[in-house]
């Protein structure tokens, strides 16, 4: 246990492994917005921070329902997501340029 805590502390000081962090926004295309369920379906490329090496289409929860106002089906977007209590949750959405 002490080794684990030390390793976690060192990774925080030295910076976590690039394979475990992803600072760039994720490219995607919105395929469905379900405002009543606070969910969005996105076809996206690899998401390294979730150890997803292949693109796929997934349903994400949204952190803030107002994020759904920024996208509609067919929109190309850039987004960020986190694993919140075991559920992939979109935390930021921007229209792709």
Secondary structure, DSSP 4 states (H G I P E B T S, - for coil): -HHHHHHHHHHHHH---TTT---SPEEEEEEEEEGGGTEEEEEE--BGGGTB-S-EEEEEEESSGGGGGG--TT-EEEEEEEEETTEEEEEEEEE--
